[in-house]
Structure formats: C-alpha cells, structure tokens
Amino acid sequence: MTDLYSALFIVILAAFLGYEVISRIPVLLHTPLMSGSNFIHGIVLVGAMVALGTATTDLERIIGFIAVVMGAMNVTGGYVVTERILEMFDRSKAKQGGSK
Amino acid sequence: MIDVYDPVYIVTILAFVFALIRMSSPATARSGIILAGAAMFIATVATFFYPGLGNLLLIVSGAAIGGLVGWYAAKKVAMTDMPQMVAIYNGMGGGAAGAIAAVELLQGVAGAYASLSVVGAVIGSTSFSGSLIAFLKLQGWMRSKPIVFPGQQPVNISVLVLAGIAGVLLVVHPAYPLLLPFFVLALGFGFLLTLPIGGADMPVVISLFNALTGVAVAMDGFAITNYAMVIAGTLVGAAGSMLTVLMARAMNRSIGNVLFGAFGATEETGTTMQGSMKPIEADDVAVMMAYASKVIITPGYGMAVAQAQHKVKELMDVLESKGVQVKFGIHPVAGRMPGHMNVLLAEAGVPYDHLFDRDEINPEFASADVVLVIGANDVVNPAARRAGSPLQGMPILDVDQAKNVIVLKRGQGKGFAGVENDLFYKDNTRMLYGDAQETVAKLVQALKKVQ
C-alpha cells in the first residue's frame, strides 16, 4: 500500500509537470507535441516485456506477446513519425536561411 | 540480481521531461525527440535485467516484429497521411496497455492492484478500438461522416456500465471466464464512442485518445509497480488532456459536444442566401494577386486532400519575387489533427515565420488585398457570428474583411458542418472552382506571365 501512495504522490507531481511543460508550446508545434507524447507513452513496451517475461501459461504468453508487438509498434512508429515531422520544420528553416 | 532497471528508469524519465521542454521551441524540437528516443532505447535494454524475466526469445521476436512493422510503415507513409498514422500508433499503445492488464488479471492480482488493472484495461481497450475507428475513417476505408442510429447514447452508456460491472466483479471475485465479456464490452465502448464522430472533429478525438492511452499506461504502471510507466503515462495524460481542451475550445464546443453531439450528421436547411456565388478564372486571380501588396493564404483540409502544399509554396515564391507580401493564416482545427496545416506547409518548405495563428492573423485581414482560401470552409464561415447557426460562436478566421476573397474549391458543396457558407455569397468573394493542386499550378503559370 505504501507503494501505491508514493506512486500517487508521483502522479500528482507528474500531472502538474506535464501541464506546465505543455502550456508553453506554440500552436506550430502541436502536431509534433502530440506525436511526441504518443511516442512517450510507448514506454508501455517496458510493461509489456515484463508481462510476457513473467507469463507462465500459454494464454498469458499469447496475450503478452500481442502486448509486446503492439508496444514495439507504438515506440518505433511514434518515433519515426515525430522525427519526420520535425525534420520538415528543420528543412523549412534551412531553406529560409538560404533564400533570404 | 542487481537492480539495474530502476536507476535507468529515473534517467529515462528525466530525459523525457527534458525532451518535452526542448519540444517547446521549433529550433530545439528535433534534438528533443532524439533525446527521448535514446532514453526509450536504454529503458528497453535495461528491462532485460528484470529479475526472473523469462520467455526471452518471445520478447525479442515480438519486439522485432512490432518494431520493424512500425518503423517501415511510418517511413513509407506520405506526409498527408500523418493523422491516421498518429491514430494507429496511439491505438497500438492503448492495446498494449489493455493486454498488459489482461495478463495481470490472468495472473490473479488482487485488491487495489486488480482494480488498477481493471481501470487500465477499460481505458486502454477504449483507446485501442476508438483509435482503430479513427484510423479507418481518416484512411477513407470507412465513411468519415458521423454514423448515428436511434438510441445511440443509451446503448453506449449501457455498454460502458456493463463493462464497469464486469470489472467490479473481476476485482471482487476473480473469475477468468468473465475476462472475455469484460474485454469485449470495453473494446465495444471505444468502437461505439467513435462511430458518431465525423472527420473534422478528428483533431479533438486523436488528442483525446492520446491522453487516454497515457492514463491507461499510468494505471498499468501502478498495477505492476513500474514508476517509469506511471510518470511517462501521467505526463502524456496531462499533456494530451490539455491539447484536447485547446482543440475543443478552438471550435467553441465542449468535449462532451464533440463526443456525443454527432456534429455534421444533419444539414442545415431553410436558410436562404442573399446574393449569388460569383465564379472567376485563374488568369484574373493571377492579375489581381500580382498587383496586390499583401496576400494571405488560408489553407484547410482540401489542400491536404489535393496534396497541393508544394504548389502553394511555388505560388508563395512567385508572389514574393514580385514583391508581394505573403502570409499564411492557420486555424487551430484546420485539417484532421492539431497543427496539420503547419506540418504540410513545412514539408513544402514554407518558412514557419510565414505561418500565423488565428489570433495573430485576424487583425491583418482588413489590410490584405487578396485572401486565398484553399480548401477551407467552416473555419472561414461568417455564419459563426450569426445567432442560431450550428457554427454559432466558433472563433473563425475573419477572411471576409479583406478587399478581395478568392475561394478555391472543388465544387459548390457545403463544409463538414453542413452549413451554407455566407462567405461564398459576399460581394467581395469570387469562387475559383477546381482541384486545389491543378488550380494553384494554373495560378503559378498565369502569374509568371504577368509582367
């Protein structure tokens, strides 16, 4: 139970932190922000690995395996999408520097 | 066994927070995601040191399959298809969270941990099936108009209540046969929730499901005592909720109205328009713009559909070479995800200091000689200022205040909201019909000929 309470304290602080950090982000970056936070919840992969790693029956293994596959897709897909979007912004800045 | 992963998780979380801070400025954003990526990689490797971790071959092959598919699909997809990619990867995260909770429940967790697993399972499954529907709608594999049927709300609520009852039973009296109906109900709720939501409301829905997946991950983190998941999930939950609220506010609607309003399902009838729509040819528009001193371009979803962003960039270049000042006015909910237009224009190479938010650009319309509306409709509809209109109160781009408004549009149809656009009937408005990409290309050609 102490574990749960300390986790609850962490949640409250993390929620405020998330709110504070995000409230400063300009509209221009809303897509990368959304896709970046989409990538960050890919940390679910870590939980999926533990779930599969501690699975003992076949059913648990199957569900755990699905979890790992989906978690891994979330991580790599989320990363590549965000990186590609931000690359666009980088490139448009570079072009501007070149033409003016 | 030495506890390797917890210290690594602390570093990971720190990196995530710094990554988000770096993402608050265009100049440092890219370094932010690279930092987060490195942290994620290290966290994944450290998890292999989890005490008593078995099924290693399965873990590695599962991660390899999912990782390669995710990587390949995200690399190949066109920039215009980004909204559905964000939706699908978000759904994968939700699905993983649901599946983790399922394993926990199968392993017979009890008490508070079981309740947390149940909550994580419901939210994760909802996000999974909801994101899947959003993906199908955005991809065009399912019609994007709201799908409504009689008694929809009672049905949706009953499904959620039944899922809740099954969840409570699972906590009080763990019985594995109950797991299947429980997950079917939770998945069904996400499915039903998203059916009545139409295409133009997708910016709100995508960011909402993003927040929900974050919360589901945090719940799972609680249930398996993994603080990295608790903190990262909560960060995303808070960030996503805030973005959702911002998006809904940009349309002057509540999140409840977006989710349950089935907006755009019915068309407005009975309003008669004063005046008529007046067509114009590309050559005339070219002359008009060539002699303007300030042109503002306001893009919408139509530009994304026609993939016209590169031609629009060319248009900007030609105009600027003639000494015309060009600015872009972008409505927060233009397109299908938050910031959709900004991404497409950036892809085409439009410098981001040319892109202006609604509040920044609105005072400038009055001094603009020409406003070119490309495939946008509801976000420029002055009907929003009229009492009784379904759009009433939605903050719009005040394009009608410009000296000349050119509306580039495929046909005479209405916007997503099903409301006649007053703008099209104004005296200073001319309609330029055609595919956005072809028509802008014609404009560029015509402009090059103007001396």
Chai-1 contact restraints between the chains, C-beta under 6 A:
chainA,res_idxA,chainB,res_idxB,connection_type,confidence,min_distance_angstrom,max_distance_angstrom,comment,restraint_id
A,D3,B,T225,contact,1.0,0.0,6.0,A-B,restraint_1
A,L4,B,A112,contact,1.0,0.0,6.0,A-B,restraint_2
A,A7,B,F222,contact,1.0,0.0,6.0,A-B,restraint_3
A,A7,B,V230,contact,1.0,0.0,6.0,A-B,restraint_4
A,I10,B,V230,contact,1.0,0.0,6.0,A-B,restraint_5
A,V11,B,T234,contact,1.0,0.0,6.0,A-B,restraint_6
A,A14,B,I231,contact,1.0,0.0,6.0,A-B,restraint_7
A,A14,B,T234,contact,1.0,0.0,6.0,A-B,restraint_8
A,A14,B,L235,contact,1.0,0.0,6.0,A-B,restraint_9
A,A15,B,T234,contact,1.0,0.0,6.0,A-B,restraint_10
A,A15,B,A238,contact,1.0,0.0,6.0,A-B,restraint_11
A,G18,B,L235,contact,1.0,0.0,6.0,A-B,restraint_12
A,G18,B,A238,contact,1.0,0.0,6.0,A-B,restraint_13
A,G18,B,A239,contact,1.0,0.0,6.0,A-B,restraint_14
A,Y19,B,A238,contact,1.0,0.0,6.0,A-B,restraint_15
A,Y19,B,M242,contact,1.0,0.0,6.0,A-B,restraint_16
A,V21,B,L20,contact,1.0,0.0,6.0,A-B,restraint_17
A,V21,B,I21,contact,1.0,0.0,6.0,A-B,restraint_18
A,I22,B,A239,contact,1.0,0.0,6.0,A-B,restraint_19
A,I22,B,M242,contact,1.0,0.0,6.0,A-B,restraint_20
A,R24,B,S24,contact,1.0,0.0,6.0,A-B,restraint_21
A,I25,B,S24,contact,1.0,0.0,6.0,A-B,restraint_22
A,V27,B,D357,contact,1.0,0.0,6.0,A-B,restraint_23
A,L28,B,N342,contact,1.0,0.0,6.0,A-B,restraint_24
A,L28,B,Y352,contact,1.0,0.0,6.0,A-B,restraint_25
A,H30,B,P338,contact,1.0,0.0,6.0,A-B,restraint_26
A,H30,B,G339,contact,1.0,0.0,6.0,A-B,restraint_27
A,T31,B,P338,contact,1.0,0.0,6.0,A-B,restraint_28
A,T31,B,G339,contact,1.0,0.0,6.0,A-B,restraint_29
A,T31,B,V343,contact,1.0,0.0,6.0,A-B,restraint_30
A,P32,B,A29,contact,1.0,0.0,6.0,A-B,restraint_31
A,L33,B,M23,contact,1.0,0.0,6.0,A-B,restraint_32
A,M34,B,S207,contact,1.0,0.0,6.0,A-B,restraint_33
A,M34,B,N210,contact,1.0,0.0,6.0,A-B,restraint_34
A,M34,B,P338,contact,1.0,0.0,6.0,A-B,restraint_35
A,S35,B,V86,contact,1.0,0.0,6.0,A-B,restraint_36
A,G36,B,M23,contact,1.0,0.0,6.0,A-B,restraint_37
A,G36,B,I33,contact,1.0,0.0,6.0,A-B,restraint_38
A,S37,B,V236,contact,1.0,0.0,6.0,A-B,restraint_39
A,S37,B,A239,contact,1.0,0.0,6.0,A-B,restraint_40
A,N38,B,V86,contact,1.0,0.0,6.0,A-B,restraint_41
A,N38,B,Y89,contact,1.0,0.0,6.0,A-B,restraint_42
A,N38,B,N90,contact,1.0,0.0,6.0,A-B,restraint_43
A,N38,B,N210,contact,1.0,0.0,6.0,A-B,restraint_44
A,I40,B,F16,contact,1.0,0.0,6.0,A-B,restraint_45
A,I40,B,A232,contact,1.0,0.0,6.0,A-B,restraint_46
A,I40,B,V236,contact,1.0,0.0,6.0,A-B,restraint_47
A,H41,B,G93,contact,1.0,0.0,6.0,A-B,restraint_48
A,H41,B,T213,contact,1.0,0.0,6.0,A-B,restraint_49
A,H41,B,G214,contact,1.0,0.0,6.0,A-B,restraint_50
A,H41,B,V217,contact,1.0,0.0,6.0,A-B,restraint_51
A,H41,B,G233,contact,1.0,0.0,6.0,A-B,restraint_52
A,H41,B,V236,contact,1.0,0.0,6.0,A-B,restraint_53
A,I43,B,A228,contact,1.0,0.0,6.0,A-B,restraint_54
A,I43,B,M229,contact,1.0,0.0,6.0,A-B,restraint_55
A,I43,B,A232,contact,1.0,0.0,6.0,A-B,restraint_56
A,V44,B,G93,contact,1.0,0.0,6.0,A-B,restraint_57
A,V44,B,A96,contact,1.0,0.0,6.0,A-B,restraint_58
A,V44,B,A97,contact,1.0,0.0,6.0,A-B,restraint_59
A,V44,B,V217,contact,1.0,0.0,6.0,A-B,restraint_60
A,V46,B,A43,contact,1.0,0.0,6.0,A-B,restraint_61
A,V46,B,T47,contact,1.0,0.0,6.0,A-B,restraint_62
A,G47,B,I100,contact,1.0,0.0,6.0,A-B,restraint_63
A,G47,B,D220,contact,1.0,0.0,6.0,A-B,restraint_64
A,G47,B,I224,contact,1.0,0.0,6.0,A-B,restraint_65
A,G47,B,N226,contact,1.0,0.0,6.0,A-B,restraint_66
A,G47,B,M229,contact,1.0,0.0,6.0,A-B,restraint_67
A,A48,B,A96,contact,1.0,0.0,6.0,A-B,restraint_68
A,A48,B,I100,contact,1.0,0.0,6.0,A-B,restraint_69
A,M49,B,T47,contact,1.0,0.0,6.0,A-B,restraint_70
A,M49,B,I59,contact,1.0,0.0,6.0,A-B,restraint_71
A,V50,B,Y50,contact,1.0,0.0,6.0,A-B,restraint_72
A,A51,B,I100,contact,1.0,0.0,6.0,A-B,restraint_73
A,A51,B,V103,contact,1.0,0.0,6.0,A-B,restraint_74
A,L52,B,N55,contact,1.0,0.0,6.0,A-B,restraint_75
A,L52,B,L58,contact,1.0,0.0,6.0,A-B,restraint_76
A,L52,B,I59,contact,1.0,0.0,6.0,A-B,restraint_77
A,G53,B,L53,contact,1.0,0.0,6.0,A-B,restraint_78
A,G53,B,G54,contact,1.0,0.0,6.0,A-B,restraint_79
A,G53,B,N55,contact,1.0,0.0,6.0,A-B,restraint_80
A,E60,B,V103,contact,1.0,0.0,6.0,A-B,restraint_81
A,E60,B,L106,contact,1.0,0.0,6.0,A-B,restraint_82
A,I63,B,A99,contact,1.0,0.0,6.0,A-B,restraint_83
A,I63,B,A102,contact,1.0,0.0,6.0,A-B,restraint_84
A,I63,B,V103,contact,1.0,0.0,6.0,A-B,restraint_85
A,G64,B,V103,contact,1.0,0.0,6.0,A-B,restraint_86
A,F65,B,L58,contact,1.0,0.0,6.0,A-B,restraint_87
A,F65,B,G62,contact,1.0,0.0,6.0,A-B,restraint_88
A,I66,B,A99,contact,1.0,0.0,6.0,A-B,restraint_89
A,A67,B,A96,contact,1.0,0.0,6.0,A-B,restraint_90
A,A67,B,A99,contact,1.0,0.0,6.0,A-B,restraint_91
A,A67,B,I100,contact,1.0,0.0,6.0,A-B,restraint_92
A,V68,B,I59,contact,1.0,0.0,6.0,A-B,restraint_93
A,V68,B,G62,contact,1.0,0.0,6.0,A-B,restraint_94
A,V68,B,A63,contact,1.0,0.0,6.0,A-B,restraint_95
A,V69,B,G62,contact,1.0,0.0,6.0,A-B,restraint_96
A,V69,B,I65,contact,1.0,0.0,6.0,A-B,restraint_97
A,V69,B,G66,contact,1.0,0.0,6.0,A-B,restraint_98
A,M70,B,M92,contact,1.0,0.0,6.0,A-B,restraint_99
A,M70,B,G95,contact,1.0,0.0,6.0,A-B,restraint_100
A,M70,B,A96,contact,1.0,0.0,6.0,A-B,restraint_101
A,G71,B,A96,contact,1.0,0.0,6.0,A-B,restraint_102
A,A72,B,A63,contact,1.0,0.0,6.0,A-B,restraint_103
A,A72,B,G66,contact,1.0,0.0,6.0,A-B,restraint_104
A,A72,B,G67,contact,1.0,0.0,6.0,A-B,restraint_105
A,M73,B,G66,contact,1.0,0.0,6.0,A-B,restraint_106
A,M73,B,V69,contact,1.0,0.0,6.0,A-B,restraint_107
A,M73,B,G70,contact,1.0,0.0,6.0,A-B,restraint_108
A,M73,B,M92,contact,1.0,0.0,6.0,A-B,restraint_109
A,N74,B,Y89,contact,1.0,0.0,6.0,A-B,restraint_110
A,N74,B,M92,contact,1.0,0.0,6.0,A-B,restraint_111
A,N74,B,G93,contact,1.0,0.0,6.0,A-B,restraint_112
A,T76,B,G67,contact,1.0,0.0,6.0,A-B,restraint_113
A,T76,B,G70,contact,1.0,0.0,6.0,A-B,restraint_114
A,T76,B,W71,contact,1.0,0.0,6.0,A-B,restraint_115
A,G77,B,G70,contact,1.0,0.0,6.0,A-B,restraint_116
A,G77,B,A74,contact,1.0,0.0,6.0,A-B,restraint_117
A,G77,B,Y89,contact,1.0,0.0,6.0,A-B,restraint_118
A,G78,B,Y89,contact,1.0,0.0,6.0,A-B,restraint_119
A,Y79,B,G37,contact,1.0,0.0,6.0,A-B,restraint_120
A,V80,B,W71,contact,1.0,0.0,6.0,A-B,restraint_121
A,V80,B,A74,contact,1.0,0.0,6.0,A-B,restraint_122
A,V80,B,K75,contact,1.0,0.0,6.0,A-B,restraint_123
A,V81,B,A74,contact,1.0,0.0,6.0,A-B,restraint_124
A,V81,B,M85,contact,1.0,0.0,6.0,A-B,restraint_125
A,T82,B,I33,contact,1.0,0.0,6.0,A-B,restraint_126
A,E83,B,I33,contact,1.0,0.0,6.0,A-B,restraint_127
A,I85,B,V343,contact,1.0,0.0,6.0,A-B,restraint_128
A,L86,B,A29,contact,1.0,0.0,6.0,A-B,restraint_129
A,L86,B,R30,contact,1.0,0.0,6.0,A-B,restraint_130
A,L86,B,I33,contact,1.0,0.0,6.0,A-B,restraint_131
A,M88,B,A346,contact,1.0,0.0,6.0,A-B,restraint_132
A,M88,B,E347,contact,1.0,0.0,6.0,A-B,restraint_133
A,F89,B,P26,contact,1.0,0.0,6.0,A-B,restraint_134
A,F89,B,A346,contact,1.0,0.0,6.0,A-B,restraint_135
A,D90,B,R30,contact,1.0,0.0,6.0,A-B,restraint_136
A,S92,B,A346,contact,1.0,0.0,6.0,A-B,restraint_137
A,S92,B,G349,contact,1.0,0.0,6.0,A-B,restraint_138
A,S92,B,V350,contact,1.0,0.0,6.0,A-B,restraint_139
A,S92,B,P351,contact,1.0,0.0,6.0,A-B,restraint_140
A,S92,B,Y352,contact,1.0,0.0,6.0,A-B,restraint_141
A,K95,B,G349,contact,1.0,0.0,6.0,A-B,restraint_142
A,Q96,B,P351,contact,1.0,0.0,6.0,A-B,restraint_143
